Amino acid sequence: MKRRFLLLLLLVPLPAAADDAVFFRCTDAGGNLTIQSVACPAGSEQRIQRISAPVRAPADVPSAPVAPPSRHTMPPLPQEGDEDSGLLDSAALRPEAPTAGPDDTVPAKPPLPEIYQCVSAEGNRYLHEREPAPSRCESLAITGLGGSSAPSNAASCEVVRDVCAPVADTQRCSSWQQRFRDARGRERFAAPENQAAATAERARLEAVLAESDCPLP
């Protein structure tokens, strides 16, 4: 009686877990194996096999929206007069470079000699290097005694000297430069017989400027 009860228990499929798959391995009298999802037929050897169902992934849960990164507001820069304003002062962070003094190895050039602005009796203005200005003799009309005409070989003149004044120190360099420009122009347009003298005068004025603290124009 007990054997029959045990056989009945084997034939009755055992309850499986809700998520397990149950298969029946059936072997008949000829030794043939059959795997099926229902109980084996009578006369077959039956073995029950359970296969656990794959774990189900949890349902997708909508993720909460990601908050945008917060913007960091820079603190206001210190203003002039603030207690910590010196922290951002580049002049305070950077050491002062030593001030370059005059180069004592190069001797200073002497200043230019004086030059004079002269005015002729006719009102013409010109530059002259020496004072007083060179005199010139202006011809005078000669008459004979009693109003007669003078002899042809008679001549007379009046010595005239133009009025000259020294140029101010602030205008001395520009005056010497102008005198050099005039000499350079005379050299350029000099006649062949005057070319050598004009070149010598231009070279002399050029040397005066080169030996002074006034540059050549």
FIKOLZA-1660 file (N, C-alpha, C; in steps of 0.1 Angstrom, whole numbers, plus 5000, padded with zeros to 4 digits):
% residues 217
   i   px   py   pz ch aa at
   1 5008 4988 5000  A  M  N
   1 5000 5000 5000  A  M CA
   1 5009 5013 5000  A  M  C
   2 5020 5012 5008  A  K  N
   2 5029 5023 5009  A  K CA
   2 5036 5025 4996  A  K  C
   3 5040 5014 4989  A  R  N
   3 5047 5016 4976  A  R CA
   3 5038 5022 4966  A  R  C
   4 5025 5019 4965  A  R  N
   4 5016 5025 4956  A  R CA
   4 5015 5040 4958  A  R  C
   5 5015 5043 4971  A  F  N
   5 5014 5057 4975  A  F CA
   5 5026 5065 4970  A  F  C
   6 5038 5059 4972  A  L  N
   6 5050 5066 4968  A  L CA
   6 5051 5068 4953  A  L  C
   7 5046 5057 4945  A  L  N
   7 5046 5058 4931  A  L CA
   7 5037 5069 4926  A  L  C
   8 5026 5070 4933  A  L  N
   8 5016 5081 4930  A  L CA
   8 5022 5095 4932  A  L  C
   9 5030 5096 4943  A  L  N
   9 5037 5109 4945  A  L CA
   9 5047 5112 4934  A  L  C
  10 5054 5102 4929  A  L  N
  10 5063 5104 4919  A  L CA
  10 5057 5108 4906  A  L  C
  11 5045 5102 4903  A  L  N
  11 5038 5105 4891  A  L CA
  11 5031 5119 4891  A  L  C
  12 5028 5124 4903  A  V  N
  12 5021 5137 4904  A  V CA
  12 5032 5148 4903  A  V  C
  13 5031 5156 4893  A  P  N
  13 5041 5167 4892  A  P CA
  13 5041 5176 4905  A  P  C
  14 5054 5178 4909  A  L  N
  14 5055 5187 4921  A  L CA
  14 5053 5201 4917  A  L  C
  15 5047 5208 4926  A  P  N
  15 5045 5223 4923  A  P CA
  15 5058 5230 4922  A  P  C
  16 5060 5237 4912  A  A  N
  16 5072 5245 4909  A  A CA
  16 5071 5259 4913  A  A  C
  17 5082 5265 4915  A  A  N
  17 5081 5279 4918  A  A CA
  17 5075 5287 4907  A  A  C
  18 5069 5297 4910  A  A  N
  18 5062 5305 4899  A  A CA
  18 5071 5309 4888  A  A  C
  19 5084 5311 4891  A  D  N
  19 5093 5315 4881  A  D CA
  19 5102 5304 4875  A  D  C
  20 5100 5291 4880  A  D  N
  20 5108 5280 4875  A  D CA
  20 5102 5273 4863  A  D  C
  21 5110 5268 4854  A  A  N
  21 5105 5260 4843  A  A CA
  21 5107 5245 4847  A  A  C
  22 5097 5236 4845  A  V  N
  22 5097 5222 4849  A  V CA
  22 5097 5213 4836  A  V  C
  23 5106 5204 4835  A  F  N
  23 5107 5195 4824  A  F CA
  23 5107 5180 4830  A  F  C
  24 5101 5171 4822  A  F  N
  24 5101 5157 4825  A  F CA
  24 5110 5149 4816  A  F  C
  25 5119 5142 4822  A  R  N
  25 5128 5133 4815  A  R CA
  25 5122 5119 4815  A  R  C
  26 5118 5114 4804  A  C  N
  26 5111 5101 4803  A  C CA
  26 5119 5091 4796  A  C  C
  27 5121 5079 4802  A  T  N
  27 5129 5068 4796  A  T CA
  27 5120 5056 4795  A  T  C
  28 5117 5051 4782  A  D  N
  28 5108 5040 4781  A  D CA
  28 5115 5027 4783  A  D  C
  29 5108 5016 4780  A  A  N
  29 5114 5003 4783  A  A CA
  29 5125 5000 4773  A  A  C
  30 5126 5007 4762  A  G  N
  30 5137 5004 4752  A  G CA
  30 5149 5013 4755  A  G  C
  31 5148 5021 4766  A  G  N
  31 5159 5030 4770  A  G CA
  31 5159 5043 4762  A  G  C
  32 5149 5046 4755  A  N  N
  32 5149 5059 4748  A  N CA
  32 5145 5071 4757  A  N  C
  33 5152 5082 4756  A  L  N
  33 5150 5093 4765  A  L CA
  33 5142 5104 4758  A  L  C
  34 5132 5109 4765  A  T  N
  34 5124 5119 4760  A  T CA
  34 5122 5130 4770  A  T  C
  35 5124 5142 4766  A  I  N
  35 5122 5154 4775  A  I CA
  35 5110 5161 4771  A  I  C
  36 5101 5163 4780  A  Q  N
  36 5088 5170 4777  A  Q CA
  36 5083 5178 4789  A  Q  C
  37 5073 5186 4786  A  S  N
  37 5068 5195 4796  A  S CA
  37 5056 5189 4804  A  S  C
  38 5052 5177 4800  A  V  N
  38 5041 5171 4807  A  V CA
  38 5046 5158 4813  A  V  C
  39 5038 5152 4822  A  A  N
  39 5042 5140 4829  A  A CA
  39 5044 5128 4819  A  A  C
  40 5054 5119 4823  A  C  N
  40 5057 5108 4814  A  C CA
  40 5046 5098 4813  A  C  C
  41 5044 5091 4802  A  P  N
  41 5034 5081 4800  A  P CA
  41 5036 5069 4810  A  P  C
  42 5026 5061 4812  A  A  N
  42 5027 5050 4821  A  A CA
  42 5037 5040 4815  A  A  C
  43 5045 5034 4824  A  G  N
  43 5055 5024 4820  A  G CA
  43 5068 5030 4817  A  G  C
  44 5070 5044 4818  A  S  N
  44 5083 5050 4816  A  S CA
  44 5089 5055 4829  A  S  C
  45 5101 5055 4829  A  E  N
  45 5108 5060 4841  A  E CA
  45 5109 5076 4840  A  E  C
  46 5104 5082 4850  A  Q  N
  46 5102 5097 4850  A  Q CA
  46 5112 5104 4860  A  Q  C
  47 5119 5114 4855  A  R  N
  47 5127 5123 4863  A  R CA
  47 5123 5137 4860  A  R  C
  48 5121 5145 4871  A  I  N
  48 5117 5159 4870  A  I CA
  48 5129 5168 4871  A  I  C
  49 5130 5177 4862  A  Q  N
  49 5141 5187 4862  A  Q CA
  49 5136 5201 4862  A  Q  C
  50 5140 5209 4871  A  R  N
  50 5136 5223 4872  A  R CA
  50 5148 5232 4867  A  R  C
  51 5144 5242 4860  A  I  N
  51 5154 5252 4855  A  I CA
  51 5149 5265 4859  A  I  C
  52 5157 5272 4868  A  S  N
  52 5153 5285 4873  A  S CA
  52 5152 5295 4861  A  S  C
  53 5141 5303 4862  A  A  N
  53 5139 5313 4851  A  A CA
  53 5149 5324 4853  A  A  C
  54 5154 5330 4842  A  P  N
  54 5164 5341 4844  A  P CA
  54 5158 5353 4852  A  P  C
  55 5167 5358 4859  A  V  N
  55 5162 5370 4868  A  V CA
  55 5158 5381 4859  A  V  C
  56 5146 5386 4861  A  R  N
  56 5142 5397 4853  A  R CA
  56 5148 5410 4857  A  R  C
  57 5152 5418 4847  A  A  N
  57 5157 5431 4851  A  A CA
  57 5146 5440 4856  A  A  C
  58 5149 5448 4865  A  P  N
  58 5138 5457 4870  A  P CA
  58 5134 5467 4859  A  P  C
  59 5122 5470 4859  A  A  N
  59 5116 5479 4849  A  A CA
  59 5124 5493 4850  A  A  C
  60 5125 5498 4838  A  D  N
  60 5132 5511 4837  A  D CA
  60 5124 5522 4845  A  D  C
  61 5131 5528 4854  A  V  N
  61 5125 5539 4862  A  V CA
  61 5131 5552 4856  A  V  C
  62 5122 5561 4852  A  P  N
  62 5127 5573 4847  A  P CA
  62 5136 5580 4857  A  P  C
  63 5148 5584 4852  A  S  N
  63 5157 5590 4862  A  S CA
  63 5153 5605 4864  A  S  C
  64 5156 5609 4875  A  A  N
  64 5153 5623 4879  A  A CA
  64 5162 5633 4870  A  A  C
  65 5156 5644 4865  A  P  N
  65 5164 5653 4857  A  P CA
  65 5176 5658 4865  A  P  C
  66 5188 5658 4858  A  V  N
  66 5200 5663 4864  A  V CA
  66 5200 5678 4864  A  V  C
  67 5203 5683 4875  A  A  N
  67 5203 5698 4877  A  A CA
  67 5215 5703 4870  A  A  C
  68 5214 5714 4862  A  P  N
  68 5226 5720 4856  A  P CA
  68 5236 5724 4866  A  P  C
  69 5249 5723 4862  A  P  N
  69 5259 5727 4872  A  P CA
  69 5258 5742 4876  A  P  C
  70 5259 5744 4889  A  S  N
  70 5257 5758 4894  A  S CA
  70 5269 5766 4889  A  S  C
  71 5266 5778 4886  A  R  N
  71 5276 5788 4882  A  R CA
  71 5282 5795 4894  A  R  C
  72 5295 5795 4894  A  H  N
  72 5301 5802 4905  A  H CA
  72 5304 5816 4902  A  H  C
  73 5299 5825 4909  A  T  N
  73 5301 5839 4907  A  T CA
  73 5313 5844 4913  A  T  C
  74 5322 5850 4905  A  M  N
  74 5335 5855 4910  A  M CA
  74 5332 5867 4919  A  M  C
  75 5339 5867 4930  A  P  N
  75 5337 5879 4939  A  P CA
  75 5342 5891 4932  A  P  C
  76 5337 5903 4936  A  P  N
  76 5342 5915 4929  A  P CA
  76 5356 5917 4932  A  P  C
  77 5363 5923 4922  A  L  N
  77 5377 5926 4923  A  L CA
  77 5379 5937 4933  A  L  C
  78 5390 5937 4941  A  P  N
  78 5392 5948 4950  A  P CA
  78 5394 5961 4943  A  P  C
  79 5389 5971 4948  A  Q  N
  79 5390 5984 4942  A  Q CA
  79 5401 5992 4949  A  Q  C
  80 5405 6002 4942  A  E  N
  80 5416 6011 4948  A  E CA
  80 5411 6016 4961  A  E  C
  81 5419 6015 4972  A  G  N
  81 5416 6019 4985  A  G CA
  81 5411 6008 4994  A  G  C
  82 5407 5996 4988  A  D  N
  82 5404 5985 4997  A  D CA
  82 5416 5980 5004  A  D  C
  83 5413 5973 5015  A  E  N
  83 5424 5968 5024  A  E CA
  83 5433 5958 5016  A  E  C
  84 5427 5949 5008  A  D  N
  84 5434 5939 5001  A  D CA
  84 5437 5942 4987  A  D  C
  85 5435 5954 4983  A  S  N
  85 5437 5958 4969  A  S CA
  85 5451 5955 4964  A  S  C
  86 5461 5956 4973  A  G  N
  86 5475 5954 4969  A  G CA
  86 5478 5940 4965  A  G  C
  87 5469 5930 4968  A  L  N
  87 5471 5916 4964  A  L CA
  87 5471 5915 4949  A  L  C
  88 5463 5923 4942  A  L  N
  88 5462 5922 4927  A  L CA
  88 5469 5932 4920  A  L  C
  89 5477 5940 4927  A  D  N
  89 5485 5951 4921  A  D CA
  89 5497 5945 4915  A  D  C
  90 5498 5945 4901  A  S  N
  90 5510 5939 4894  A  S CA
  90 5522 5946 4898  A  S  C
  91 5521 5959 4901  A  A  N
  91 5533 5967 4904  A  A CA
  91 5538 5962 4918  A  A  C
  92 5529 5958 4927  A  A  N
  92 5534 5953 4940  A  A CA
  92 5540 5939 4939  A  A  C
  93 5535 5931 4929  A  L  N
  93 5541 5918 4928  A  L CA
  93 5553 5917 4920  A  L  C
  94 5556 5927 4911  A  R  N
  94 5567 5927 4903  A  R CA
  94 5578 5937 4908  A  R  C
  95 5590 5932 4911  A  P  N
  95 5600 5941 4916  A  P CA
  95 5603 5952 4905  A  P  C
  96 5606 5964 4910  A  E  N
  96 5609 5974 4901  A  E CA
  96 5623 5972 4894  A  E  C
  97 5624 5974 4881  A  A  N
  97 5636 5973 4875  A  A CA
  97 5645 5985 4878  A  A  C
  98 5658 5983 4880  A  P  N
  98 5666 5994 4883  A  P CA
  98 5667 6004 4871  A  P  C
  99 5666 6016 4875  A  T  N
  99 5666 6027 4864  A  T CA
  99 5680 6028 4859  A  T  C
 100 5681 6027 4845  A  A  N
 100 5694 6028 4839  A  A CA
 100 5699 6042 4839  A  A  C
 101 5711 6044 4844  A  G  N
 101 5717 6057 4846  A  G CA
 101 5724 6061 4833  A  G  C
 102 5730 6072 4832  A  P  N
 102 5737 6076 4820  A  P CA
 102 5750 6068 4819  A  P  C
 103 5753 6065 4806  A  D  N
 103 5765 6057 4803  A  D CA
 103 5777 6065 4805  A  D  C
 104 5785 6063 4815  A  D  N
 104 5797 6071 4818  A  D CA
 104 5808 6067 4809  A  D  C
 105 5807 6055 4802  A  T  N
 105 5818 6051 4793  A  T CA
 105 5819 6059 4780  A  T  C
 106 5808 6065 4776  A  V  N
 106 5808 6073 4764  A  V CA
 106 5808 6088 4767  A  V  C
 107 5819 6095 4763  A  P  N
 107 5820 6109 4767  A  P CA
 107 5809 6117 4760  A  P  C
 108 5803 6126 4767  A  A  N
 108 5793 6135 4762  A  A CA
 108 5799 6144 4751  A  A  C
 109 5791 6146 4741  A  K  N
 109 5796 6155 4730  A  K CA
 109 5794 6170 4734  A  K  C
 110 5803 6178 4730  A  P  N
 110 5802 6192 4734  A  P CA
 110 5790 6199 4726  A  P  C
 111 5785 6210 4732  A  P  N
 111 5774 6217 4724  A  P CA
 111 5780 6224 4712  A  P  C
 112 5771 6228 4704  A  L  N
 112 5775 6235 4692  A  L CA
 112 5779 6249 4696  A  L  C
 113 5788 6255 4688  A  P  N
 113 5792 6269 4690  A  P CA
 113 5781 6278 4687  A  P  C
 114 5782 6290 4691  A  E  N
 114 5772 6300 4689  A  E CA
 114 5770 6303 4674  A  E  C
 115 5758 6306 4670  A  I  N
 115 5755 6310 4656  A  I CA
 115 5746 6323 4657  A  I  C
 116 5747 6331 4647  A  Y  N
 116 5740 6344 4648  A  Y CA
 116 5730 6346 4637  A  Y  C
 117 5719 6353 4640  A  Q  N
 117 5709 6357 4630  A  Q CA
 117 5712 6371 4626  A  Q  C
 118 5715 6373 4614  A  C  N
 118 5718 6387 4609  A  C CA
 118 5707 6392 4600  A  C  C
 119 5706 6406 4599  A  V  N
 119 5697 6413 4591  A  V CA
 119 5704 6423 4583  A  V  C
 120 5703 6423 4570  A  S  N
 120 5710 6433 4561  A  S CA
 120 5702 6446 4561  A  S  C
 121 5709 6456 4555  A  A  N
 121 5702 6469 4554  A  A CA
 121 5689 6468 4546  A  A  C
 122 5689 6458 4536  A  E  N
 122 5677 6456 4528  A  E CA
 122 5667 6448 4535  A  E  C
 123 5669 6443 4547  A  G  N
 123 5659 6435 4554  A  G CA
 123 5661 6420 4552  A  G  C
 124 5671 6416 4545  A  N  N
 124 5674 6401 4543  A  N CA
 124 5679 6395 4555  A  N  C
 125 5675 6383 4559  A  R  N
 125 5679 6376 4570  A  R CA
 125 5688 6364 4566  A  R  C
 126 5698 6362 4574  A  Y  N
 126 5707 6351 4571  A  Y CA
 126 5714 6347 4584  A  Y  C
 127 5720 6334 4584  A  L  N
 127 5728 6329 4595  A  L CA
 127 5742 6332 4593  A  L  C
 128 5749 6335 4604  A  H  N
 128 5763 6338 4603  A  H CA
 128 5770 6332 4616  A  H  C
 129 5782 6326 4614  A  E  N
 129 5788 6319 4625  A  E CA
 129 5796 6328 4634  A  E  C
 130 5801 6339 4630  A  R  N
 130 5810 6347 4638  A  R CA
 130 5804 6361 4639  A  R  C
 131 5807 6367 4650  A  E  N
 131 5803 6380 4653  A  E CA
 131 5815 6389 4655  A  E  C
 132 5816 6401 4649  A  P  N
 132 5806 6407 4640  A  P CA
 132 5805 6401 4626  A  P  C
 133 5795 6404 4619  A  A  N
 133 5793 6399 4606  A  A CA
 133 5803 6406 4597  A  A  C
 134 5808 6399 4586  A  P  N
 134 5818 6405 4577  A  P CA
 134 5812 6418 4571  A  P  C
 135 5821 6428 4571  A  S  N
 135 5817 6441 4565  A  S CA
 135 5817 6441 4550  A  S  C
 136 5810 6450 4544  A  R  N
 136 5810 6451 4530  A  R CA
 136 5810 6466 4526  A  R  C
 137 5815 6469 4514  A  C  N
 137 5816 6482 4510  A  C CA
 137 5806 6485 4499  A  C  C
 138 5797 6495 4502  A  E  N
 138 5787 6498 4493  A  E CA
 138 5791 6511 4485  A  E  C
 139 5791 6510 4472  A  S  N
 139 5796 6521 4463  A  S CA
 139 5788 6534 4465  A  S  C
 140 5796 6545 4465  A  L  N
 140 5789 6558 4466  A  L CA
 140 5791 6566 4453  A  L  C
 141 5782 6574 4450  A  A  N
 141 5783 6583 4438  A  A CA
 141 5793 6594 4440  A  A  C
 142 5802 6596 4430  A  I  N
 142 5812 6606 4432  A  I CA
 142 5810 6617 4421  A  I  C
 143 5811 6629 4426  A  T  N
 143 5809 6641 4417  A  T CA
 143 5822 6650 4418  A  T  C
 144 5825 6656 4407  A  G  N
 144 5837 6665 4407  A  G CA
 144 5835 6678 4414  A  G  C
 145 5845 6686 4414  A  L  N
 145 5844 6699 4420  A  L CA
 145 5835 6708 4412  A  L  C
 146 5826 6715 4419  A  G  N
 146 5817 6724 4413  A  G CA
 146 5806 6717 4405  A  G  C
 147 5804 6704 4408  A  G  N
 147 5794 6696 4402  A  G CA
 147 5797 6690 4389  A  G  C
 148 5810 6691 4386  A  S  N
 148 5814 6684 4373  A  S CA
 148 5815 6669 4375  A  S  C
 149 5815 6662 4364  A  S  N
 149 5816 6648 4365  A  S CA
 149 5829 6643 4370  A  S  C
 150 5829 6632 4378  A  A  N
 150 5841 6627 4384  A  A CA
 150 5849 6619 4374  A  A  C
 151 5862 6619 4376  A  P  N
 151 5871 6611 4366  A  P CA
 151 5866 6596 4366  A  P  C
 152 5869 6590 4355  A  S  N
 152 5865 6576 4353  A  S CA
 152 5871 6567 4363  A  S  C
 153 5883 6570 4367  A  N  N
 153 5891 6561 4376  A  N CA
 153 5888 6564 4391  A  N  C
 154 5879 6573 4394  A  A  N
 154 5876 6576 4408  A  A CA
 154 5866 6567 4413  A  A  C
 155 5867 6563 4426  A  A  N
 155 5857 6553 4432  A  A CA
 155 5857 6556 4447  A  A  C
 156 5846 6554 4453  A  S  N
 156 5844 6555 4467  A  S CA
 156 5833 6546 4472  A  S  C
 157 5834 6542 4484  A  C  N
 157 5824 6533 4490  A  C CA
 157 5822 6536 4505  A  C  C
 158 5811 6531 4510  A  E  N
 158 5809 6532 4525  A  E CA
 158 5809 6518 4531  A  E  C
 159 5816 6516 4542  A  V  N
 159 5817 6503 4549  A  V CA
 159 5804 6501 4556  A  V  C
 160 5797 6490 4554  A  V  N
 160 5784 6487 4560  A  V CA
 160 5786 6474 4567  A  V  C
 161 5781 6473 4579  A  R  N
 161 5781 6460 4587  A  R CA
 161 5766 6457 4591  A  R  C
 162 5762 6445 4588  A  D  N
 162 5748 6441 4592  A  D CA
 162 5747 6439 4607  A  D  C
 163 5734 6440 4611  A  V  N
 163 5731 6438 4625  A  V CA
 163 5729 6423 4628  A  V  C
 164 5736 6418 4638  A  C  N
 164 5735 6403 4641  A  C CA
 164 5732 6402 4656  A  C  C
 165 5725 6391 4659  A  A  N
 165 5722 6388 4673  A  A CA
 165 5723 6372 4675  A  A  C
 166 5728 6368 4686  A  P  N
 166 5730 6353 4688  A  P CA
 166 5717 6346 4689  A  P  C
 167 5716 6334 4683  A  V  N
 167 5704 6326 4683  A  V CA
 167 5702 6320 4697  A  V  C
 168 5690 6318 4702  A  A  N
 168 5687 6312 4715  A  A CA
 168 5692 6298 4715  A  A  C
 169 5696 6294 4727  A  D  N
 169 5701 6280 4729  A  D CA
 169 5691 6269 4724  A  D  C
 170 5678 6272 4726  A  T  N
 170 5668 6262 4722  A  T CA
 170 5667 6261 4707  A  T  C
 171 5672 6271 4699  A  Q  N
 171 5671 6271 4684  A  Q CA
 171 5685 6269 4678  A  Q  C
 172 5695 6267 4686  A  R  N
 172 5709 6266 4680  A  R CA
 172 5710 6254 4671  A  R  C
 173 5705 6242 4676  A  C  N
 173 5707 6230 4667  A  C CA
 173 5700 6232 4654  A  C  C
 174 5687 6236 4654  A  S  N
 174 5680 6238 4642  A  S CA
 174 5686 6248 4633  A  S  C
 175 5692 6258 4638  A  S  N
 175 5699 6269 4630  A  S CA
 175 5711 6263 4623  A  S  C
 176 5719 6255 4630  A  W  N
 176 5731 6249 4624  A  W CA
 176 5726 6238 4613  A  W  C
 177 5715 6231 4616  A  Q  N
 177 5710 6222 4606  A  Q CA
 177 5706 6229 4593  A  Q  C
 178 5699 6241 4595  A  Q  N
 178 5695 6249 4583  A  Q CA
 178 5707 6254 4576  A  Q  C
 179 5717 6258 4583  A  R  N
 179 5729 6263 4576  A  R CA
 179 5736 6251 4568  A  R  C
 180 5735 6239 4573  A  F  N
 180 5741 6227 4566  A  F CA
 180 5732 6224 4554  A  F  C
 181 5719 6225 4555  A  R  N
 181 5710 6223 4543  A  R CA
 181 5713 6233 4532  A  R  C
 182 5715 6246 4536  A  D  N
 182 5718 6256 4526  A  D CA
 182 5731 6253 4519  A  D  C
 183 5741 6248 4526  A  A  N
 183 5754 6245 4520  A  A CA
 183 5753 6233 4511  A  A  C
 184 5745 6223 4515  A  R  N
 184 5743 6211 4507  A  R CA
 184 5736 6215 4494  A  R  C
 185 5726 6224 4494  A  G  N
 185 5720 6229 4482  A  G CA
 185 5729 6236 4473  A  G  C
 186 5738 6245 4479  A  R  N
 186 5747 6252 4470  A  R CA
 186 5757 6242 4463  A  R  C
 187 5761 6232 4471  A  E  N
 187 5770 6222 4465  A  E CA
 187 5763 6214 4453  A  E  C
 188 5751 6211 4455  A  R  N
 188 5744 6204 4444  A  R CA
 188 5742 6212 4431  A  R  C
 189 5740 6225 4433  A  F  N
 189 5737 6233 4421  A  F CA
 189 5749 6242 4417  A  F  C
 190 5761 6239 4423  A  A  N
 190 5773 6248 4420  A  A CA
 190 5778 6246 4406  A  A  C
 191 5783 6257 4401  A  A  N
 191 5789 6257 4388  A  A CA
 191 5802 6249 4389  A  A  C
 192 5807 6244 4378  A  P  N
 192 5820 6236 4379  A  P CA
 192 5831 6243 4385  A  P  C
 193 5833 6256 4382  A  E  N
 193 5844 6263 4388  A  E CA
 193 5842 6266 4403  A  E  C
 194 5830 6264 4408  A  N  N
 194 5827 6267 4423  A  N CA
 194 5824 6253 4430  A  N  C
 195 5825 6242 4423  A  Q  N
 195 5821 6230 4429  A  Q CA
 195 5830 6226 4441  A  Q  C
 196 5843 6228 4439  A  A  N
 196 5853 6224 4450  A  A CA
 196 5851 6232 4463  A  A  C
 197 5849 6245 4461  A  A  N
 197 5846 6253 4473  A  A CA
 197 5833 6250 4480  A  A  C
 198 5823 6247 4472  A  A  N
 198 5810 6243 4478  A  A CA
 198 5810 6230 4485  A  A  C
 199 5818 6220 4479  A  T  N
 199 5819 6207 4486  A  T CA
 199 5827 6209 4499  A  T  C
 200 5837 6217 4499  A  A  N
 200 5845 6219 4511  A  A CA
 200 5837 6225 4523  A  A  C
 201 5828 6235 4519  A  E  N
 201 5820 6241 4529  A  E CA
 201 5809 6232 4535  A  E  C
 202 5804 6224 4526  A  R  N
 202 5794 6214 4531  A  R CA
 202 5800 6204 4540  A  R  C
 203 5813 6199 4537  A  A  N
 203 5820 6189 4545  A  A CA
 203 5824 6196 4559  A  A  C
 204 5827 6208 4559  A  R  N
 204 5831 6215 4571  A  R CA
 204 5819 6216 4581  A  R  C
 205 5807 6220 4576  A  L  N
 205 5795 6221 4584  A  L CA
 205 5791 6207 4589  A  L  C
 206 5792 6197 4580  A  E  N
 206 5789 6183 4584  A  E CA
 206 5798 6178 4596  A  E  C
 207 5811 6182 4596  A  A  N
 207 5820 6178 4607  A  A CA
 207 5816 6186 4619  A  A  C
 208 5811 6198 4619  A  V  N
 208 5807 6205 4630  A  V CA
 208 5795 6198 4637  A  V  C
 209 5786 6194 4629  A  L  N
 209 5774 6187 4635  A  L CA
 209 5778 6173 4640  A  L  C
 210 5787 6166 4633  A  A  N
 210 5790 6153 4638  A  A CA
 210 5798 6153 4651  A  A  C
 211 5805 6164 4654  A  E  N
 211 5813 6165 4667  A  E CA
 211 5804 6170 4678  A  E  C
 212 5792 6173 4676  A  S  N
 212 5783 6179 4686  A  S CA
 212 5772 6170 4689  A  S  C
 213 5763 6174 4698  A  D  N
 213 5751 6166 4702  A  D CA
 213 5739 6169 4693  A  D  C
 214 5741 6176 4682  A  C  N
 214 5731 6179 4673  A  C CA
 214 5731 6169 4661  A  C  C
 215 5721 6161 4657  A  P  N
 215 5722 6152 4646  A  P CA
 215 5721 6158 4633  A  P  C
 216 5727 6151 4623  A  L  N
 216 5726 6156 4609  A  L CA
 216 5712 6156 4604  A  L  C
 217 5707 6165 4597  A  P  N
 217 5693 6165 4592  A  P CA
 217 5692 6155 4580  A  P  C
% end
